[in-house]
Amino acid sequence: QHQQPRPPVALPSASPSPRDMTLRIALLLAAAALGAAPARAEDHWAVLVAGSSGFYNYRHQADVCHAYQLLIKRGFDPDKIITMMCDDVAYSDLNPFPGKLYNYPWATMEEAVDVHAGCKVDYSDDNVTPDQFVGVLTGNATAAGGKVLQSTADDHVFINFVDHGGVGIIAFPIGMEVLHANRLISTLKDMHARNMYKQLTFYLETCESGSMFEGLLPEDLPVYAVTAANAKESSWGTYCDSQSTVGGKLVNSCLGDLFSVNWMMDTERTAEKPETLEEQYERVKKLTNKSHVMQYGQVSIFDKEYVSDFQGDGGKLSVAAPGLAQGLRTSVVDARNVKLNQLYLNYAESGSAADAELLMEEIKARRAVQSLGSSIAELALGSTLDEQAPAEIAWTPELLACHEQAVDAFGSSCGWDEGRLVLAKTLYQLCDRTSGNAAPILKALGGACKGTTLGTRAELIV
């Protein structure tokens, strides 16, 4: 028996109603959202550099290892931290704690934190140079010879550089090469052109560190720099002299730098609550009372950003910073006088002929630097620089170009060492006097430095 055919099903009209169309669009959007890959979250990257070597620069490598430990404890991916330092201080014969570094004068060994333990160093020994630093920042593995930034336009980058410097320069240990402010700013601009960051913060601890950024950062470059000092003053070491004690034993070298210790302790203390970059700057500026901590770049924009956006979210912080009462930094020394100060203390303690000789060698080296500066000025100007030489640092394109040429020529004709970094200011003053004409300065350098080029890497003295 055959069934009766069913009546045909009514088909929708070729033109759906507005209600049907709205429903279809909503369903399509929902399906697309469910199937789409999630938006890429920003990554955090960091580059940490100690640009010195030698036991009298203990504090620089202790600072950088402390910064490494801080970032790890605040949840940073260790694969996204690149660390550069000679790593010779922990193993120095002068270190009373072989293989260890301390960034704070701990009262007992039970509470003492060895910041060198687990501090992963990617570039060490002879591989801490300006070219490799620039290679790391620009993602050029061929130039760097190792691990480099692989950040993108969505990412935040944090750079912490701790070292010696002078007007317009920061130093590196190998052959005492220096990086000029002009090249540093060009590198930061190149990084942004390569889409290597959304925002970048740069914490710089050197003498005259403000001169690396003052008037040089373009307004449209998303960079925020904080420096330990302004463009014309020293930074300061801390936990020096009798305060350089760990577990009752003297280290005989400053354990930290005043600005660096202050910003790291501030970050550690505020790990459990939101803190803006402006709040950190204001607190650190107040605590760093021997120099003028400065801000440069897009200050008004970055002031509202959170420290956690660049230094990790703090979720894994397990070791609290020493309390404020413990953390009083009463023994501080001008960074340029740290070695001289320690040599004097050694001689005062021992009275030995050997310590007296080391102290006298340092004093003679300083006098030689002063004499060299006078000779260069005399040959370039026909007279010495007088008291009218500009104290302020105010870069113009002409002064910047002249100074960079003079700095390069000094390196090849005379050779930089830590005692000579103060002469970067002399070169700036000469460029100012010659209205940016480098020619007489370059000629003077060839004459004044004939036979005085440094043949070997001198132990760092500042």
KEPADREN-731847 format. One record per residue (C-alpha): residue number from 1; chain; x negated, y, z negated. Coordinates in steps of 0.5 Angstrom, whole numbers, plus 500, padded with zeros to 3 digits. Layout:
BEGIN
num  chaine  px  py  pz
NUM  A  X  Y  Z
...
***
This chain:
BEGIN
num  chaine  px  py  pz
1  A  500  500  500
2  A  497  507  502
3  A  497  513  498
4  A  499  519  500
5  A  494  524  502
6  A  492  529  497
7  A  494  536  499
8  A  488  540  501
9  A  484  544  496
10  A  484  551  496
11  A  477  554  498
12  A  475  561  495
13  A  475  567  500
14  A  469  569  504
15  A  469  575  500
16  A  469  574  492
17  A  472  578  487
18  A  468  583  483
19  A  469  579  477
20  A  466  573  481
21  A  460  577  483
22  A  459  579  476
23  A  459  572  474
24  A  454  570  479
25  A  449  575  478
26  A  449  574  471
27  A  448  566  472
28  A  442  568  477
29  A  439  572  472
30  A  439  567  466
31  A  437  562  470
32  A  431  566  473
33  A  429  568  465
34  A  429  561  463
35  A  425  559  469
36  A  420  565  469
37  A  413  564  465
38  A  413  568  459
39  A  409  575  459
40  A  402  575  458
41  A  400  577  451
42  A  395  582  450
43  A  388  579  448
44  A  383  582  443
45  A  376  582  445
46  A  370  584  441
47  A  362  586  442
48  A  358  587  436
49  A  351  589  437
50  A  345  590  432
51  A  340  594  437
52  A  333  593  432
53  A  329  588  429
54  A  324  588  423
55  A  325  587  416
56  A  326  594  415
57  A  332  594  419
58  A  335  589  415
59  A  341  593  414
60  A  343  593  422
61  A  343  585  422
62  A  347  584  416
63  A  352  590  418
64  A  353  586  425
65  A  354  579  421
66  A  359  582  416
67  A  363  585  422
68  A  363  578  425
69  A  365  575  419
70  A  371  580  418
71  A  374  579  425
72  A  374  571  424
73  A  377  572  418
74  A  382  577  421
75  A  384  572  426
76  A  380  573  432
77  A  378  568  437
78  A  371  566  436
79  A  370  565  444
80  A  372  572  445
81  A  367  575  440
82  A  360  577  444
83  A  354  578  439
84  A  347  581  440
85  A  342  581  435
86  A  334  579  435
87  A  336  575  429
88  A  329  575  426
89  A  331  579  419
90  A  334  572  416
91  A  328  568  418
92  A  322  574  416
93  A  317  572  411
94  A  319  578  407
95  A  326  576  406
96  A  327  573  399
97  A  333  569  401
98  A  330  565  407
99  A  336  564  413
100  A  341  569  409
101  A  343  576  409
102  A  347  580  404
103  A  351  586  406
104  A  353  588  399
105  A  349  588  392
106  A  352  582  389
107  A  351  581  381
108  A  351  573  381
109  A  349  568  387
110  A  356  565  385
111  A  360  570  388
112  A  354  573  393
113  A  357  572  400
114  A  351  570  406
115  A  354  574  412
116  A  349  570  416
117  A  352  563  415
118  A  356  562  421
119  A  355  568  424
120  A  354  566  432
121  A  349  570  436
122  A  350  570  443
123  A  344  574  445
124  A  338  574  441
125  A  330  575  441
126  A  328  578  448
127  A  335  578  450
128  A  338  584  447
129  A  337  590  452
130  A  340  595  455
131  A  341  592  462
132  A  344  586  458
133  A  349  590  454
134  A  352  593  460
135  A  352  586  464
136  A  356  584  458
137  A  361  590  458
138  A  362  590  465
139  A  363  582  466
140  A  357  581  470
141  A  354  574  468
142  A  348  575  473
143  A  346  581  469
144  A  347  579  462
145  A  345  572  463
146  A  350  569  458
147  A  357  570  455
148  A  361  576  458
149  A  367  580  457
150  A  373  577  461
151  A  378  582  458
152  A  384  584  463
153  A  388  591  464
154  A  393  588  458
155  A  387  587  453
156  A  384  591  447
157  A  377  591  446
158  A  373  593  440
159  A  365  595  440
160  A  361  596  434
161  A  354  598  435
162  A  349  599  430
163  A  342  601  431
164  A  337  607  431
165  A  338  613  436
166  A  337  620  438
167  A  340  626  442
168  A  343  622  448
169  A  340  615  446
170  A  341  609  443
171  A  335  604  442
172  A  334  597  443
173  A  329  593  440
174  A  325  589  446
175  A  320  594  449
176  A  324  600  445
177  A  328  601  451
178  A  334  606  450
179  A  341  607  453
180  A  342  614  455
181  A  349  617  454
182  A  350  618  461
183  A  350  611  463
184  A  354  609  457
185  A  360  613  459
186  A  359  611  466
187  A  359  604  464
188  A  366  605  460
189  A  369  608  466
190  A  367  602  470
191  A  370  598  465
192  A  376  601  466
193  A  376  601  474
194  A  375  594  473
195  A  381  593  469
196  A  378  590  463
197  A  382  594  458
198  A  388  597  456
199  A  385  601  450
200  A  378  601  447
201  A  375  603  441
202  A  368  604  439
203  A  365  604  432
204  A  357  607  433
205  A  352  607  427
206  A  346  611  429
207  A  343  617  428
208  A  346  623  432
209  A  351  618  434
210  A  356  624  436
211  A  351  626  442
212  A  353  620  445
213  A  360  622  446
214  A  361  629  445
215  A  364  633  451
216  A  363  627  455
217  A  369  622  455
218  A  374  624  460
219  A  381  626  458
220  A  384  620  462
221  A  380  615  459
222  A  383  610  454
223  A  377  610  449
224  A  377  612  442
225  A  370  613  439
226  A  368  613  431
227  A  361  615  430
228  A  357  615  423
229  A  354  622  424
230  A  355  628  428
231  A  351  630  434
232  A  345  633  430
233  A  344  629  424
234  A  342  622  421
235  A  346  617  419
236  A  345  613  412
237  A  343  607  409
238  A  346  604  403
239  A  345  599  397
240  A  337  601  398
241  A  332  601  392
242  A  334  598  386
243  A  341  597  389
244  A  338  592  394
245  A  339  587  389
246  A  342  580  390
247  A  343  575  384
248  A  338  579  380
249  A  333  579  386
250  A  330  585  390
251  A  331  584  397
252  A  326  591  398
253  A  330  593  404
254  A  337  597  405
255  A  343  592  405
256  A  347  596  409
257  A  349  602  413
258  A  354  607  409
259  A  359  608  415
260  A  359  601  417
261  A  360  598  410
262  A  365  603  409
263  A  369  602  415
264  A  369  594  414
265  A  371  595  406
266  A  376  599  408
267  A  379  594  413
268  A  378  588  408
269  A  382  592  403
270  A  388  594  407
271  A  388  587  411
272  A  395  585  408
273  A  398  592  410
274  A  399  596  416
275  A  394  601  417
276  A  393  606  423
277  A  386  608  426
278  A  387  615  423
279  A  388  613  416
280  A  382  609  416
281  A  378  615  419
282  A  380  619  414
283  A  378  614  408
284  A  372  612  411
285  A  370  620  413
286  A  371  621  405
287  A  367  616  403
288  A  361  617  408
289  A  359  623  404
290  A  352  624  407
291  A  354  625  414
292  A  360  627  418
293  A  364  622  421
294  A  367  624  428
295  A  372  622  432
296  A  372  622  440
297  A  376  621  446
298  A  384  620  446
299  A  384  621  438
300  A  391  624  438
301  A  394  617  442
302  A  389  612  438
303  A  391  615  431
304  A  397  612  431
305  A  395  605  433
306  A  394  600  428
307  A  387  597  426
308  A  390  590  427
309  A  390  592  434
310  A  383  592  435
311  A  380  588  429
312  A  385  582  428
313  A  391  582  425
314  A  388  580  418
315  A  392  573  417
316  A  386  569  416
317  A  383  574  411
318  A  381  570  405
319  A  375  573  402
320  A  377  580  399
321  A  372  586  399
322  A  369  588  392
323  A  373  593  388
324  A  372  600  389
325  A  369  601  382
326  A  364  595  384
327  A  363  598  391
328  A  360  605  389
329  A  354  607  394
330  A  349  611  389
331  A  343  609  393
332  A  343  612  400
333  A  337  613  404
334  A  336  617  411
335  A  336  612  416
336  A  330  615  419
337  A  326  615  412
338  A  328  608  410
339  A  321  605  412
340  A  317  610  409
341  A  322  610  403
342  A  321  603  402
343  A  313  603  403
344  A  312  608  398
345  A  316  604  393
346  A  312  598  394
347  A  306  602  393
348  A  309  606  387
349  A  310  599  384
350  A  304  595  386
351  A  298  601  386
352  A  295  596  391
353  A  290  598  397
354  A  294  594  402
355  A  300  598  400
356  A  297  604  400
357  A  294  603  407
358  A  301  601  410
359  A  304  608  407
360  A  298  612  410
361  A  299  609  417
362  A  306  611  417
363  A  305  618  415
364  A  300  618  420
365  A  305  615  425
366  A  310  621  423
367  A  304  626  424
368  A  302  624  431
369  A  310  624  433
370  A  310  631  431
371  A  304  633  435
372  A  306  629  441
373  A  313  633  441
374  A  309  640  440
375  A  304  638  446
376  A  310  636  451
377  A  313  643  449
378  A  306  647  450
379  A  305  644  457
380  A  312  645  459
381  A  314  652  457
382  A  307  655  455
383  A  309  655  448
384  A  312  651  443
385  A  319  651  441
386  A  321  656  436
387  A  326  657  431
388  A  331  659  437
389  A  331  653  440
390  A  339  650  440
391  A  341  646  434
392  A  348  645  437
393  A  348  639  442
394  A  353  642  448
395  A  352  638  454
396  A  353  641  461
397  A  352  636  467
398  A  346  640  469
399  A  343  639  462
400  A  346  631  462
401  A  342  630  468
402  A  336  633  466
403  A  336  630  459
404  A  337  623  463
405  A  331  624  467
406  A  326  626  462
407  A  328  620  457
408  A  327  616  463
409  A  320  619  464
410  A  318  619  457
411  A  320  612  457
412  A  315  610  462
413  A  310  615  461
414  A  309  615  453
415  A  314  609  451
416  A  319  610  446
417  A  319  607  439
418  A  323  608  433
419  A  319  614  430
420  A  319  617  437
421  A  327  617  438
422  A  327  624  434
423  A  323  627  441
424  A  330  626  444
425  A  332  632  441
426  A  326  636  443
427  A  327  634  451
428  A  334  636  450
429  A  332  643  448
430  A  327  643  453
431  A  332  642  458
432  A  336  648  455
433  A  330  652  456
434  A  329  650  463
435  A  336  651  465
436  A  337  644  467
437  A  330  644  471
438  A  327  637  469
439  A  321  638  474
440  A  316  642  469
441  A  318  637  463
442  A  316  631  467
443  A  310  634  469
444  A  308  635  462
445  A  310  628  460
446  A  305  626  465
447  A  300  630  461
448  A  301  629  454
449  A  302  622  454
450  A  296  620  458
451  A  293  614  455
452  A  298  614  449
453  A  303  609  452
454  A  305  604  447
455  A  302  597  450
456  A  306  593  445
457  A  313  593  441
458  A  312  596  435
459  A  315  594  429
460  A  321  598  428
461  A  320  604  423
462  A  327  607  422
***
